[in-house]
């Protein structure tokens, strides 16, 4: 799956913030920023039955 999404990285680099948010939501990606440690926790729940790209 990551190979087939390879070019999406280039598309997302230039995408509008709302378009990026829509893609991340469809991928089940959740990012949580902790300002105290300046770290981002990334969680993904990839369900091929819910994937809408």
C-alpha positions, 0 to 999 in steps of 0.5 A, spaced: 500 500 500 505 504 501 508 503 494 501 505 491 501 512 495 508 514 494 506 520 489 501 522 494 506 525 498 508 530 493 501 532 492 500 533 499 506 537 499 502 543 495 495 541 497 491 546 501 490 545 509 483 542 508 484 538 503 490 535 507 485 534 513 480 530 509 486 525 506 488 524 513 481 523 516 480 518 510 486 514 512 484 514 519 491 518 521 491 522 528 496 527 530 497 529 537 502 535 539 505 535 546 507 542 546 511 541 553 515 536 549 515 538 542 513 531 540 508 529 535 504 522 536 502 519 530 496 514 530 493 510 523 488 506 523 488 503 516 481 499 514 481 498 507 474 497 507 473 505 509 479 508 505 476 513 500 482 517 496 
